[in-house]
Amino acid sequence: MPKRTINQCRSFRLIVPGEAVPKGRPRAVRRGAFIAMHTPQKTERYEHLVKLAAQAENAPMLEGPIQAQMAFHFCRPKSAPKWKAWKDTRPDVENLAKAVMDGLNGIAYRDDGQIVRLFCEKAYAGRSEVAIELTELPEG
């Protein structure tokens, strides 16, 4: 793969509407003598929503190392004070990011292992959505 400079690095922005769903823990189910693992249906549906949103925006397949920035916006509940900007309660930001990264696998990049730099935040906003920006990083 040829070396890229900062000017040659591609980036992609995406907004996924609706409240983000954290990556659920896999569940074990006994099937005879075997145990099968499956992802919770709510997580699968959200990952599929992320995938559809990326496909609708014609996400380019990014190569090499990638920087990911994600801003998770949540509607403010009536119980939260107006001065509070950050959502410092559940769900955990790393589980939210994992669901988004898994949803973009095979669409915006080959594998989420390509993500070498990750910036995430959870905040209150006027509407629930996830703003995602993926940027190819130069080698070297």
GROMACS elastic network, one bead per residue, 0.5 to 0.9 nm:
[ bonds ]
;  ai    aj funct       b0    kb
    1     4     6  0.89511   500
    1    64     6  0.87825   500
    3   138     6  0.70040   500
    3   139     6  0.61508   500
    3   140     6  0.81437   500
    4     7     6  0.79267   500
    4     8     6  0.57399   500
    4     9     6  0.64911   500
    4   137     6  0.81068   500
    4   138     6  0.51737   500
    4   139     6  0.65878   500
    5     8     6  0.52756   500
    5     9     6  0.65475   500
    5   137     6  0.84818   500
    5   138     6  0.56370   500
    5   139     6  0.80222   500
    6     9     6  0.53372   500
    6    10     6  0.88123   500
    6   136     6  0.87597   500
    6   137     6  0.72900   500
    6   138     6  0.60366   500
    7    10     6  0.82962   500
    8   136     6  0.89127   500
    8   138     6  0.83274   500
    9   135     6  0.69668   500
    9   136     6  0.52334   500
    9   137     6  0.63238   500
    9   138     6  0.66694   500
   10    60     6  0.86140   500
   10    62     6  0.73551   500
   10   134     6  0.84421   500
   10   135     6  0.59291   500
   10   136     6  0.55384   500
   10   137     6  0.83924   500
   11    60     6  0.85027   500
   11    62     6  0.80219   500
   11   133     6  0.70384   500
   11   134     6  0.54322   500
   11   136     6  0.61888   500
   12    59     6  0.67976   500
   12    60     6  0.73357   500
   12    62     6  0.88003   500
   12   108     6  0.85291   500
   12   132     6  0.80974   500
   12   133     6  0.56237   500
   12   134     6  0.52130   500
   12   135     6  0.64763   500
   13    57     6  0.88351   500
   13    59     6  0.84700   500
   13   131     6  0.74595   500
   13   132     6  0.56328   500
   13   134     6  0.65107   500
   13   135     6  0.88264   500
   14    53     6  0.76076   500
   14    54     6  0.67940   500
   14    57     6  0.73603   500
   14    59     6  0.84483   500
   14   130     6  0.81142   500
   14   131     6  0.59439   500
   14   132     6  0.51083   500
   14   133     6  0.64317   500
   14   134     6  0.86646   500
   15    53     6  0.76875   500
   15    54     6  0.86673   500
   15   129     6  0.67842   500
   15   130     6  0.56318   500
   15   132     6  0.62206   500
   15   133     6  0.88880   500
   16    19     6  0.87018   500
   16    20     6  0.84062   500
   16    49     6  0.78253   500
   16    50     6  0.63589   500
   16    53     6  0.62520   500
   16    54     6  0.83774   500
   16   129     6  0.55961   500
   16   130     6  0.50837   500
   16   131     6  0.65642   500
   16   132     6  0.79686   500
   17    20     6  0.83778   500
   17    53     6  0.86647   500
   17   127     6  0.85480   500
   17   128     6  0.66282   500
   17   130     6  0.65229   500
   17   131     6  0.87275   500
   18    74     6  0.86970   500
   18   127     6  0.78111   500
   18   128     6  0.50432   500
   18   130     6  0.76523   500
   19    72     6  0.82753   500
   19    73     6  0.76420   500
   19    74     6  0.65094   500
   19    75     6  0.83840   500
   19   127     6  0.84759   500
   19   129     6  0.56615   500
   19   130     6  0.76759   500
   20    46     6  0.75627   500
   20    72     6  0.70101   500
   20    73     6  0.82068   500
   20    74     6  0.81603   500
   20    96     6  0.66528   500
   20    99     6  0.86171   500
   20   100     6  0.85192   500
   20   128     6  0.75963   500
   20   129     6  0.67922   500
   20   130     6  0.67511   500
   21    24     6  0.84175   500
   21    42     6  0.76322   500
   21    43     6  0.65277   500
   21    46     6  0.63130   500
   21    47     6  0.85913   500
   21    91     6  0.80659   500
   21    95     6  0.83422   500
   21    96     6  0.61472   500
   21    99     6  0.71712   500
   21   100     6  0.87384   500
   22    43     6  0.69504   500
   22    46     6  0.86838   500
   22    91     6  0.64311   500
   22    92     6  0.73483   500
   22    93     6  0.79475   500
   22    94     6  0.81501   500
   22    97     6  0.74941   500
   22    98     6  0.74020   500
   22    99     6  0.58761   500
   22   100     6  0.85187   500
   23    26     6  0.89866   500
   23    39     6  0.85861   500
   23    40     6  0.85508   500
   23    42     6  0.88905   500
   23    43     6  0.57197   500
   23    44     6  0.86947   500
   23    46     6  0.89386   500
   23    47     6  0.87257   500
   23    94     6  0.86866   500
   23    95     6  0.50008   500
   23    96     6  0.60938   500
   23    97     6  0.80331   500
   23    98     6  0.60397   500
   23   100     6  0.84054   500
   23   102     6  0.88589   500
   24    27     6  0.87848   500
   24    39     6  0.67694   500
   24    40     6  0.60443   500
   24    41     6  0.89179   500
   24    42     6  0.80114   500
   24    43     6  0.59265   500
   24    44     6  0.89912   500
   24    95     6  0.76965   500
   24    99     6  0.82918   500
   25    38     6  0.88165   500
   25    39     6  0.68008   500
   25    40     6  0.72664   500
   26    37     6  0.60351   500
   26    38     6  0.53426   500
   26    40     6  0.65642   500
   27    36     6  0.82013   500
   27    37     6  0.54546   500
   27    38     6  0.54298   500
   27    39     6  0.64121   500
   27    40     6  0.71279   500
   28    35     6  0.62696   500
   28    36     6  0.56194   500
   28    38     6  0.66158   500
   29    34     6  0.84679   500
   29    35     6  0.55481   500
   29    36     6  0.52148   500
   29    37     6  0.62741   500
   29    38     6  0.77933   500
   30    33     6  0.71858   500
   30    34     6  0.59062   500
   30    36     6  0.62540   500
   30    37     6  0.88512   500
   31    34     6  0.51716   500
   31    35     6  0.57345   500
   31    36     6  0.67086   500
   32    35     6  0.77570   500
   38    41     6  0.86826   500
   39    42     6  0.84947   500
   39    43     6  0.68020   500
   39    44     6  0.66515   500
   40    43     6  0.54641   500
   40    44     6  0.64391   500
   40    45     6  0.88695   500
   41    45     6  0.61247   500
   41    46     6  0.86409   500
   42    45     6  0.52245   500
   42    46     6  0.63477   500
   42    47     6  0.87515   500
   43    46     6  0.51881   500
   43    47     6  0.61650   500
   43    48     6  0.85444   500
   43    99     6  0.70906   500
   44    47     6  0.51848   500
   44    48     6  0.61367   500
   44    49     6  0.86693   500
   44    99     6  0.86813   500
   44   103     6  0.85617   500
   45    48     6  0.50709   500
   45    49     6  0.62598   500
   45    50     6  0.88340   500
   46    50     6  0.63412   500
   46    51     6  0.86183   500
   46    99     6  0.75382   500
   46   100     6  0.82414   500
   46   103     6  0.77746   500
   47    50     6  0.51385   500
   47    51     6  0.62371   500
   47    52     6  0.87069   500
   47    99     6  0.60056   500
   47   100     6  0.63789   500
   47   101     6  0.84803   500
   47   102     6  0.66495   500
   47   104     6  0.77963   500
   48    52     6  0.61421   500
   48    53     6  0.86063   500
   48   103     6  0.61898   500
   48   104     6  0.89599   500
   49    52     6  0.51072   500
   49    53     6  0.61554   500
   49    54     6  0.86534   500
   49   103     6  0.77714   500
   50    53     6  0.51513   500
   50    54     6  0.62580   500
   50    55     6  0.86501   500
   50    99     6  0.86965   500
   50   100     6  0.64914   500
   50   101     6  0.89517   500
   50   102     6  0.89534   500
   50   103     6  0.54156   500
   50   104     6  0.67280   500
   51    54     6  0.52219   500
   51    55     6  0.61958   500
   51    56     6  0.86315   500
   51   100     6  0.86421   500
   51   102     6  0.89137   500
   51   103     6  0.52055   500
   51   104     6  0.56271   500
   51   105     6  0.81930   500
   51   106     6  0.89883   500
   51   107     6  0.69131   500
   51   108     6  0.89127   500
   52    55     6  0.50469   500
   52    56     6  0.60553   500
   52    57     6  0.86735   500
   52   103     6  0.88838   500
   53    56     6  0.51175   500
   53    57     6  0.64237   500
   53    58     6  0.87961   500
   53    59     6  0.89587   500
   54    57     6  0.51980   500
   54    58     6  0.62871   500
   54    59     6  0.53774   500
   54    60     6  0.89982   500
   54   103     6  0.89943   500
   54   104     6  0.72825   500
   54   107     6  0.71199   500
   54   108     6  0.74124   500
   55    59     6  0.59382   500
   55   107     6  0.71249   500
   55   108     6  0.87309   500
   56    59     6  0.78049   500
   59    62     6  0.86519   500
   59   107     6  0.67999   500
   59   108     6  0.55810   500
   60   107     6  0.76171   500
   60   108     6  0.57077   500
   60   109     6  0.80437   500
   61   106     6  0.79513   500
   61   107     6  0.63583   500
   61   109     6  0.50690   500
   61   110     6  0.74129   500
   62    65     6  0.85331   500
   62    66     6  0.76121   500
   62   107     6  0.89449   500
   62   108     6  0.58651   500
   62   109     6  0.50624   500
   62   110     6  0.78536   500
   62   134     6  0.83803   500
   62   135     6  0.79377   500
   62   136     6  0.64536   500
   63    66     6  0.76527   500
   63   108     6  0.89636   500
   63   109     6  0.66026   500
   63   110     6  0.78032   500
   63   114     6  0.79713   500
   63   136     6  0.68299   500
   64   109     6  0.87527   500
   64   114     6  0.63194   500
   64   115     6  0.86877   500
   64   136     6  0.67623   500
   64   137     6  0.73349   500
   64   138     6  0.82407   500
   64   139     6  0.79618   500
   65   113     6  0.86426   500
   65   114     6  0.50375   500
   65   115     6  0.59236   500
   65   116     6  0.59768   500
   65   117     6  0.84200   500
   65   135     6  0.85818   500
   65   136     6  0.59896   500
   65   137     6  0.55194   500
   65   138     6  0.75774   500
   65   139     6  0.76535   500
   66   109     6  0.87119   500
   66   112     6  0.89615   500
   66   114     6  0.57825   500
   66   116     6  0.58322   500
   66   117     6  0.67478   500
   66   118     6  0.86863   500
   66   134     6  0.65909   500
   66   135     6  0.55136   500
   66   137     6  0.55103   500
   66   138     6  0.89390   500
   67   114     6  0.86464   500
   67   115     6  0.58104   500
   67   116     6  0.60918   500
   67   118     6  0.59069   500
   67   119     6  0.80599   500
   67   133     6  0.81188   500
   67   134     6  0.57306   500
   67   135     6  0.51446   500
   67   136     6  0.63825   500
   67   137     6  0.66153   500
   68   101     6  0.89360   500
   68   115     6  0.66701   500
   68   116     6  0.81695   500
   68   117     6  0.62257   500
   68   119     6  0.62822   500
   68   120     6  0.82728   500
   68   132     6  0.71980   500
   68   133     6  0.58178   500
   68   135     6  0.65614   500
   69   117     6  0.83968   500
   69   118     6  0.59192   500
   69   120     6  0.58510   500
   69   121     6  0.85796   500
   69   131     6  0.80143   500
   69   132     6  0.57107   500
   69   133     6  0.51256   500
   69   134     6  0.64937   500
   69   135     6  0.86158   500
   70    97     6  0.73309   500
   70   100     6  0.88570   500
   70   118     6  0.79705   500
   70   119     6  0.62544   500
   70   121     6  0.65674   500
   70   122     6  0.87159   500
   70   130     6  0.67631   500
   70   131     6  0.56398   500
   70   133     6  0.65773   500
   70   134     6  0.87788   500
   71   119     6  0.83616   500
   71   120     6  0.57556   500
   71   121     6  0.50101   500
   71   122     6  0.61157   500
   71   123     6  0.75713   500
   71   129     6  0.82811   500
   71   130     6  0.56404   500
   71   131     6  0.51059   500
   71   132     6  0.66262   500
   72    93     6  0.82805   500
   72    96     6  0.81185   500
   72    97     6  0.88696   500
   72   120     6  0.75861   500
   72   121     6  0.60487   500
   72   123     6  0.63706   500
   72   124     6  0.84457   500
   72   128     6  0.76937   500
   72   129     6  0.62702   500
   72   131     6  0.66474   500
   72   132     6  0.87540   500
   73    87     6  0.86210   500
   73   121     6  0.83967   500
   73   122     6  0.60039   500
   73   123     6  0.51627   500
   73   124     6  0.55275   500
   73   125     6  0.55297   500
   73   126     6  0.81428   500
   73   127     6  0.68565   500
   73   128     6  0.50612   500
   73   129     6  0.52397   500
   73   130     6  0.60124   500
   73   131     6  0.80087   500
   74    77     6  0.87753   500
   74    87     6  0.77250   500
   74   122     6  0.75265   500
   74   123     6  0.62777   500
   74   125     6  0.57107   500
   74   126     6  0.76385   500
   74   127     6  0.62636   500
   74   129     6  0.68631   500
   74   130     6  0.87779   500
   75   123     6  0.86949   500
   75   124     6  0.56495   500
   75   125     6  0.55054   500
   75   126     6  0.58016   500
   75   127     6  0.52389   500
   75   128     6  0.54536   500
   76    79     6  0.81369   500
   76    80     6  0.64378   500
   76    81     6  0.86508   500
   76    82     6  0.83140   500
   76    87     6  0.85546   500
   76   123     6  0.88470   500
   76   124     6  0.54230   500
   76   125     6  0.66970   500
   76   126     6  0.75506   500
   76   127     6  0.85387   500
   77    80     6  0.55319   500
   77    81     6  0.87094   500
   77   124     6  0.89426   500
   78    81     6  0.77661   500
   78    82     6  0.88835   500
   80    83     6  0.85318   500
   80    84     6  0.70563   500
   81    84     6  0.56175   500
   81    85     6  0.89485   500
   82    85     6  0.77829   500
   84    87     6  0.77937   500
   84   123     6  0.88997   500
   84   124     6  0.79287   500
   85   123     6  0.58284   500
   85   124     6  0.56290   500
   85   125     6  0.81089   500
   86    89     6  0.89564   500
   86   121     6  0.81987   500
   86   122     6  0.60804   500
   86   124     6  0.59846   500
   87    90     6  0.80649   500
   87   121     6  0.86946   500
   87   122     6  0.54389   500
   87   124     6  0.60542   500
   88    91     6  0.87645   500
   88    92     6  0.86910   500
   88   122     6  0.74841   500
   88   123     6  0.81795   500
   89    92     6  0.75015   500
   90    93     6  0.80946   500
   91    94     6  0.86781   500
   91    95     6  0.72887   500
   91    96     6  0.71253   500
   92    95     6  0.55104   500
   92    96     6  0.65012   500
   92    97     6  0.88751   500
   93    96     6  0.50633   500
   93    97     6  0.61847   500
   93    98     6  0.86312   500
   93   120     6  0.70057   500
   93   121     6  0.70618   500
   93   122     6  0.68589   500
   94    97     6  0.50684   500
   94    98     6  0.61187   500
   94    99     6  0.87877   500
   94   120     6  0.81274   500
   95    98     6  0.50492   500
   95    99     6  0.64175   500
   95   100     6  0.88539   500
   96    99     6  0.54334   500
   96   100     6  0.65952   500
   96   101     6  0.88327   500
   97   100     6  0.51842   500
   97   101     6  0.60788   500
   97   102     6  0.85523   500
   97   118     6  0.88849   500
   97   120     6  0.73927   500
   98   101     6  0.50784   500
   98   102     6  0.60346   500
   98   103     6  0.84592   500
   98   112     6  0.89520   500
   99   102     6  0.52401   500
   99   103     6  0.61411   500
   99   104     6  0.88075   500
  100   103     6  0.50348   500
  100   104     6  0.63778   500
  100   105     6  0.88953   500
  100   130     6  0.89668   500
  100   132     6  0.88478   500
  101   104     6  0.52454   500
  101   105     6  0.64685   500
  101   111     6  0.86825   500
  101   112     6  0.59662   500
  101   115     6  0.87946   500
  102   105     6  0.52114   500
  102   106     6  0.88529   500
  102   111     6  0.82449   500
  102   112     6  0.67582   500
  103   106     6  0.84031   500
  103   107     6  0.81436   500
  104   107     6  0.52582   500
  104   108     6  0.55443   500
  104   109     6  0.69439   500
  104   110     6  0.87723   500
  104   111     6  0.83632   500
  104   112     6  0.78237   500
  105   108     6  0.65100   500
  105   109     6  0.58159   500
  105   110     6  0.59111   500
  105   111     6  0.52194   500
  105   112     6  0.60507   500
  106   109     6  0.54730   500
  106   111     6  0.64290   500
  106   112     6  0.88084   500
  107   110     6  0.71903   500
  108   111     6  0.87476   500
  108   134     6  0.83863   500
  109   112     6  0.69702   500
  109   114     6  0.74518   500
  110   113     6  0.84966   500
  110   114     6  0.77231   500
  111   114     6  0.60107   500
  111   115     6  0.82892   500
  112   115     6  0.56206   500
  113   116     6  0.74390   500
  115   118     6  0.70065   500
  115   134     6  0.89281   500
  116   137     6  0.89497   500
  124   127     6  0.82188   500
  124   128     6  0.82900   500
  125   128     6  0.69564   500
  125   129     6  0.88279   500
